[in-house]
Amino acid sequence: MVRELSHYIDGQRVEGTSGRFSDVFDPCTGKMQARLPLASTEEVRNAIASAEKGQLEWAAMNPQRRGRILLKFVDLVNDHMDELATLLSSEHGKTFPDAKGDIQRGIEVVEFAAGAPHLLKGEFSDSAGTGIDVHSLRQPLGVVAGITPFNFPAMIPLWKSGPALAAGNSFILKPSERDPSVPLRLAELFTEAGLPDGVFNVVNGDKEAVDALLEDSRVQAVGFVGSTPIAQYIYATAAAHGKRAQCFGGAKNHMVIMPDADLDMAADALIGAGFGSAGERCMAISVAVPVGKATGDALVARLTERIAALKVGPSLAADSDFGPVVTAAAKERIEGYIAAGVAAGANLVADGRGLTVEGYDDGFWVGPTLFDNVTKDMSIYKEEIFGPVLSVLRAEDYDEALRLCSEHEFGNGVAIFTRDGDTARDFASRVQVGMVGINVPIPVPIAYYTFGGWKASGFGDLNQHGADAFRFYTKTKTVTTRWPSGIRQGASFVMPAGS
């Protein structure tokens, strides 16, 4: 049976009224499983009005009470973890354990954000001038919005909303149309945890809904994760309408493998980071850069052996290493890149095209794909494929490997595998990429460090989660105070100094 989905506004599910819908598929079967309403501009405006009203009550609540509600939400998510992970797998296609990891990494940021009483503290200076004290306050912006991608339908909405809510803002989420059910369920759990009506809203939609959020003056800030062209559009449009924006785009994450690296460790890391979640991660490693011919030959041999043993299958099967890609269009795009790599002259070591899974003939399957002898001019190197495709681009020495990582258009994440501390330290210092792993294949910071890439991977001056999130979702007010002392000095026409 096809499910009818909804929006979530003012503490309850709300049917769409635009008459426009999008189909939600089960990637394993290729069959439609739900119908999603796409919001009109008027529906978005109604959600903003609800958020504006709810924010007043929420901001008036002290941060410690807000934190308790967020922690209650975390408890509820943990209570419903299996339900949420199953729902997530059914729409995205990632395996059940991977879906649980998606949710877990999201609630870790909410847990961190519950420490808002400390994170929102301002500063105080006694006697900054004669009889004058100065202090600062961090206050919420008001109504803020998040526009989030399909590949992490729980984690990224929680990365955006957790700090925003903890800081006293209300939040409007526009999730991906491909897997919207988990965001809607999270909204219900926020209400069950005690969040006032209107403080967390979900509006499903396409460009019309996005533009409505960007153009409405009541929305003070927008966070986005997705492709680089859309990130640039949202960043520029938000700025043109006087809003704060943090927008994260594409990636082409490299892993450098030095001759002294533990090659079995490196190969295992590449298999997991390259093919986990079918490569549909912004932090996936999609380029391996072995240094030297011997290193490259040995690495490719190990990768080939491991790829042959991978099991691609249904998301909820216990023995599946990874599942299908999210849509038929994604499968077509990825297979187009594979064909382009062959045409460009790369050596196709493992071909994931044409994969079938018994009993799931119409699923969106792409098997693990490995290219060797890739060059910098090939589209499979320059562009983000967002699928289970790993390219090996060989470097003659360390300096060439460092240049490859630093000169690429994207600067999201990078890793180096080596036993040499001096090499690792030099690499971490010099590479022009926002997040670095040393013998760690996916360098995703934990909740109390910030997450964000450089260059075409990130637009805006503040990153996600950590202390940056509270800077992004608050405005600072500075208060200068002097109390009457009984001494009258008359009017002064001189700029006061600090002493």
N, C-alpha and C positions, 0 to 999 in steps of 0.2 A: 504494500500500500504506500502511495506517495504521501509524505507528510506535508502539511501546510505550515510554513513558518511565519514569523511575525517580526515586528519591531518590539522594543522594550522601552516604554516611556512612562515616567511618573510612577514607577514602582509596579508596573504590570505589563503583560504582553498586550500589544495593540496590533490589530489587523491593518494591513496596508490598504490605502485608498487610491493609489495612483493608477491602478489597473495594469501596471507593468510588473513583470516577474522574471526571475532568473532560475534556471534549473540547477539543482545540486545533485551530483552523481556519486555513486559508489565506485571508486576507481578500480576495485577488484573485479567487479562484474560488468562495469561499463553502463550500468542501468541507472536511470534517474530515480532518486530516492526521496527528494523533497523539492518543494516549490517555494521560492523566496521572493517576497514582495520588495520592489525597489522604490525607495522613498522619493516623493516629489519634493520640490523646494518648500512647499507649504508644510509638509510633514516634518521636514528638518527644522523649520522655524518653530513649530509646535514643541519639538523636543528641546530646542534652545530655551524657549520660554519656561518649560518645566525645570530645566537645569538652573536657570537664573533664579527662579523662586526657591528651589530646594537648597541652593548654595547658601542663602542667607542663614537658614537654620543650621546648616552644617558648619559654616565658618564661625558661628557664634559658640559652637561647642568647643571646649578646651581640647588641646591636642592630645592629652592623655586619654580622654574619653574616645576621641576618634581612633586612637591607636588600639584601644580595647575592641572596638567594633571590627577593625581590620584583622586583629588576631582571632576573633570569633569567626570571621570569614575564612581564614586559613584553616581553622579546625573543620569547618563545614566542607571545604574543598577536599581535605584529607579523608573525611568520612565518605565522600562521594567519588573518590579517586578512580575506582575501577569503572564506574558508570561514565565518568567524564572521558577517561582514556579510551574506552570502547567507542564512544560517540566520536571522538576525535579521529581515531583510526578509520572509522567507517566513512568519513568524509574526506580526509586527507590522504590516507593510504599508508602512512607510516605504521610501523609495527607497534603492538600494544606496549612493550617496555619503553620504546622510544616516545610514545605518546605520554606515558607517565612522566618521563623525563622532561618533556615540554611543559607539563603542568607544574612539576616540582620546581623547575628553574624560575617559573613565574611567581610562585608563592614565596620563594626565598626573598624576592625583592619586596613583596608586600610585608614580610616579616621585618625586613630592614626598615621599611618606611614607617612601621609602627613605632619606631624610636623617634618620631617627630618632635616630642617635647625637647629633646636634646638638639636635634638637627635644625630646629627653627629658632634656637636661641640667638638673640642679637648680641650687640656689644655695649659696653658701658664705660664711660670715662668720667671719673670724679675730678672736679676742679680743672676742667679743660681751659677755663679762664677764671678770673676772679669771681667766685660765687656762681660759676656756670658749670653745669654738668651736660654731657652729651650721651645719648644712647640711640641705638638703632633697633628697628623692628622688621621682621620678615612677615609680610602679609600675603594672603592668597590673591591670585589674579582675578578669579571669578569663575567664568565658564571656560573650560578648555576642551580640546578635542584630540582624539587619536584616530589615525587612519592606518590600519594594520594589514599585514600580508597573510596569504594563505598558509605559508610554510610553518608558522608557529602560531596557531589560532588561540592558544592559551597564554603562552609565555609573553609575547610582545604586548598584547592588550594589558596584561598585568604589570609589565615593566613600565608602561605608560601611566596606567591609572593608579597604581599603588602610591607612588610619591605624590601625584597630583591630588588624590583624595586626602592623604595624610596631611598635606599642606593647607587643606581647607577649601579646595576648589571643588566644583562639580564637574563631571566628566561626560562627554558624549563620544561614544565609540562607533566608528564606521568600519566594521570588520570586512574581510574578504567575502565576496559573494560565493566563493567555492566551498567554504567550510564554516558556515556561520552558527552552527548549532551550539558549540561549546561556549562562545561568547554570550549567547542568549541564556544559557544555563548558568553561567557565572553571574550574570545580572540578577537572576533569581536568588542565588546564594548571597549576594551582597544585601539584598532586601531582607532575607531571612536573618542575616547577621545583625541587622539593626540600622542599616544605612537609611536615612530619610528618603522618602519618595522624591524622585527627580534628580538625585545626586549622581546616579550612574544610569545612563541611558544608552540604548543600542539602536542606531538607525542603519538599516541595510540599504545599500544603494550603489549607484554607479557614479559617473562623472557629475551628474546633476546634483546628487547629494553632497559630493565632495566640494563642488563649487559653492553650494549653499553655505556650507560650513566656513569656507574661506572668505566669503564676501560679507557675512553677517557681522556687524560691528560688536555684537554681544559676545562673540567668541574671541577670547584674548590671546590664545596660543594654540598651536597645532603641532602635533608630533606625527611623523610619518616614517614607515619602513617599506621599501619596495624597490622598483627599478630606478636607475639613475635618471632617465628622462623625466619620469613622473616626480621624483624627488626634487629635481630642478624646477619643475613647473609649480609644485606646491610651495616650495621655498620662496620663489619669486612672487607668486600670487599672494601668499600670506604677508610678505613684507610690503607689498604694494597697498595692502589693506591695513597696515599698521599693527600686524600681529607678530608675536614671537613665533619662531619656527625652528624645529630641529628635524632634519630630514635625512634619512639614511638610505643610500642607493645600493648599486650593484657591487660585486666583488670578483676578484680573481686571485684567490689565496694560493700562495706558493709555499712549498716546503723544500728547503735546501738540505741536501744530505751530503755531509762531508765524508771524505775517505775514512776517517777514523770512527764514524758512527757505528753503532750496533745495528747492522743492516736488517736483522730479523725484527728488532724493535721498530725500526723505521718502516719496514714493509707492513707490519701489522697496523701501525698507526695510519699509514696511507690508505689501507683497505677500509678501515673504519671511518676515517675522516673524508675519504673520497666517495664512498658508496653508501654510508649510513643515510637513512631517510631518502634513499634514491638520489642522493646528491642535491636534494632540494633544501639546502641550508645556505644562508649567507656566509657562514663560517666554514663551509666545506672546503677541503683542500682539493683544488682542481688542477694544480700544476706541481709536478715533482721535478726538482732541479738537482740531479746528482752531479757531483763535482768529480770530473775525471772519467775516462772510458771504463776503467775497471769497476769503479763504483756504479756507473750506469748499467753495465752489463749484468753485474751481480744483483742489482736492485730489480731490474726488469724480470730477471729469471724468478726471483722470489715473488714478485707481484703476479706473474703469470700462473705460478703454482697455486697461489692463494685464491685468485679469481676463479679458477676451475672448480674450487671447492665451495663457492658461495651458493647459497640457496635463496632464490627469489621466489616469493610466494605470498599467499594471502596475509593480510595485515595481522589477523588474530591467530595465525598458526604459530605455535611455539617454536618451530624450527626455521622460520623465515628470518633471513638476515636483513633483507629489506623488501618492501612491497612495491606496488605500482607507483607511477607518477600520477599527478593529481587530476589531469584531464586528457582527453584525446588530443587537444591542441598542443599540450605540453609534450606528449609523445611524438607528435609530428614534428615539432620544432627541434627536439633533441635529435631525432633520427636525421633531420636535415643537416644539422651540424656534423654528425658522423659522416654523412656522405660528402660534405664539404671538406672535411679533414682528409678523406681518402683522395678526393680530387686534387687537393693541394700537395699531395705527395707524402703525407705522414704515414708511418708504418702502423697499420691497424693490427695490433697484437691480439686483442679480444674484441669481438663485435657483438654488441648487445641488441642489435636489430633483429626483428623476427622472433623474439622470445614468446613462447606460449606456456601457459600454466594450466595443467589438466583441471578441467571443471570450471575454468574461468576464461573461456576463449575470447570473450569480448572486453577483458580488462585492459587497462592502460599500461602494458608491461614494456619496460626497457631493461635489458640485462646490463651487467657491468661491462664497461667498454674501456679499453686501454690503447692509447696511442704512444708510439715511441718516435724519436727523432723529429719532434715537432719544432718548428722555427717561429721566430717572433712575428713574421708577417702573416701567419695563418689565422683565419677567423676563430678557429678552435682555441687559439692562445689569446687573441686580443679581446674576445667577447665572452660575456658570462653565459654559459650553457644552461646551468641550473638543472642538471641531470646527472646520472651515474656515469660520467665520462671523465677519465683521468688522463692527462697529457704529460708525457715525459719530455722535458726540454733540457738537453745536456749542456753543462757549462765546463769550460776547460779548467777554470780555477775559481778560487773563492771570490776574487774581485768581480769576475763576470757574473757569478751567481748573485752577489749583492746588488749589482747594477740592474739585473733583470727584475728583482723584487722592487727596487726603488723607482725604476723608470716606468713601470706599468701604470696605465691610466688610473686603475683602482688602487686603493691603499687601505683595505679593510683589515685583514689579518695575514700573518706570515709566521712560519715556523722554521727552526733550524735544528737539525739533529747532529750532534757532535759530542765527543768526550772532552774537548779542549775548552777550558774555561775562558781563556783569552779570546779565542775565536767567537765564542758565544757572547761575551761581553761586548766585543767590538761590533758584532752584528746587531745586537739589541740597541746599541747607541746610535749607529749610523743608518740603519734601514729606514726608509721613508714610508712607514706603514704604522697605522694607529695602534694595533695590538700584536704582540710578539709572543710566540711560544718557544721555549728552549727545551727540546725533547718532549714537548707537549704539542700534539697535532692540531688541536682546535683551541686556540688561546682565548677562550671566552672568560672574561673576568667574573669573579664572584660578586654577589649583590652589593657589597660595600665598596667596590671599585667601579669606575665608569666604563661603559661600553661604547665604542664609536670608532669609525674609520676616518681616514684622511682622503684628500684629493676628491676624485669623483665618487667616492664611497660615502661621503658625509658632507652635509651642508648645514651650517650653523656653528656657533662657537661653544656650545655646551653639549655634552654627551648624555646618554641614557644611564639611568640608575646611579647609585652612589651619591655623593654630595652634589654633583652637578645637577641631578634631577631636582633637588630642592631649590637650587639657584634658579633653574629654569621656570619652575612653577610658582615662584614667589617674587614679589617686588619689595625692595628695601626702602624703608622710610627712616629718616634720621631726625631726631628730636633734640633740640637744644633748649635747656631749661635754666632759668634763674628765678629765684624767689625773692620777694621784697625783704630787704634787711633793715629798713627804717632809715637808711642813709640816702639822701636825695642828691644826685649829682647834676641834674638838669639834662637837657638834650645833648646828644653827641652826634657830630657830623663826620666822624672818622670811622673807616672800616675797622671793626674790632679785630684785634690780634689774639693769638692763642694764649697769651700770658700777660 
